[in-house]
Amino acid sequence: MTTRIRSNTRPLVRAITLASIPVFTLGTGSAMAQSNSDVEELRQRVQMLERKIEEAVSTAPELSDDNPYILREGDGLKIGGTTISFGGFIKADLIYGSNGNGQLNTYSIGLPRTFASAAATENDWKVGFSARESRFSFGTSTDDVAGHRLRTYLEMDFHQGIGAPGNEVVSNSYSPRLRQAYGSWNGWDFGQTYTTFTDLAAMPEILNQGKQAAFIYTVQPMLRYTMAVPGGKLMVALENPEDGFGDNSYDDQSYPDLTARYQVRGKHGFYSIAAMARNLEDDASNDSKLAGAVSLSARIPTFGRDDLRLQYSYGALGRYMGLFTYPDIDLGAQAAGEVEPLKTYGATAAYRHFWTPAWRSSVTVSHTEIVDDLAFSPAGTLSYFDSSTSVHANLLWSAHKNLTLGLEYAYWDFGEIATTGSEQYEQVMASAKLSF
């Protein structure tokens, strides 16, 4: 990357001007011996020369490979008043899972209910390869937009659903999909990004990111405002409402989801408390219910570079938790013409330990469970289980900040609704992540 040479003409102008003064002095004789009018004339000539030199320097080519109007900086490419950055990573995954098939395992972002379905089949280990989590992004930063900095961010990957166009037979081709697209200006965020109801600072570091049993992990359109408050910052947002699943929607909602999070960050760690209010409704029965949820999270430094990450959530979590493990409402009650928010809770704890500056490991335990008694069980859920537990353990090696290789073992347990039994799913994953 070419180093930016700042177009600061003043030092060069003054240096040339000062070097020129003796020439004027010789041409005019002893300036100090002349009248005040001669001194003033000399001053005016020096100022005129300074202006001419400044104009010449400002239009001269930069002493680098960069065009003076396109300056490459450490954070991107500057065009006019806007700096454009490009980034992302290539991620190659090998997934070896029990009770599954190649297609399900290759869909590496996975869903707990997908693994729950696989756990209920015969024990047959299968292998799959994937590069679909690879990601690319564009960002811009523009100074002084109505007195404030304007930032935008666009991010895409290739993790469409299992049934999306694409194949593993010949081309392994998949279309890109939108992940994030938002702009920030004067404390406002407009567009699509991670829900305000979660704190990504507390997210465990696992290879199959987002796939723990109970972690809050949702991306959606929103309008959000962030303000400084005593001890930290407060974020309040109106977010896209939805309480359906795939093609089975319970009808569009009349009001947006309201989310808020108070966050404290300091030398003692990251701490936040979040709340959410949402209106769940069903046009077919003309019924609706107001529901809510709360979430607590923390990232606590321990010894050296180690840290402990915690999150606990309770309420009508539905699609917000565990990549939509449970529905937002009791499906059995809905079939009977009623809207009953389904209350659940989830807890996640992860400890990250650095063996050396380049080697580290994380152990993560996550559990979620339905609190309500299901009058129509198990028809009130998306699958046969009412509790889910995941355990992840990994070993990661970062030879460079742009290169991380890792190996991870994951164990899942799904508690059956109708019995006291459970079904298990296991997975071994090896990944190479190359950032740019």
ABEGO torsion letter per residue (X at the ends): XBBBBBBBAAAAAAAAAAAAAAAAAAAAEBAAABBAAAAAAAAAAAAAAAAAAAAAAAABBBBBABBAABBBBAAEBBBEABBBBBBEBBBBBBBBBBGBBAAAAABAAEBAAAAAAAAABBBBBBBBBBAAABBBBBBBBBBGBGGBBBBBBBBBBABBBAABBEBAAAAGBBBBBBABBBBBBGGBBBEBBBBAABBAAABBBBABBGBBAABBBBBBBBBBBBBBBBGEBBBBBBBBBBABBEABBAEBBABBBBBBBBBBBBAAEBBBBBBBBBBBBBAAAGBBBBBBBBBBBBBBBBBEABBBBBBBBBEBAEAABGGGABBABBAAAAAAGBBBBBBBBBBBBBBBBBABAABBBBBBBBBBBBABBBAAOAAABABABABBBBBBBBBBBBABAABBBBBBBBBBBBBBAABABBBBBBBBBBBBBBBX
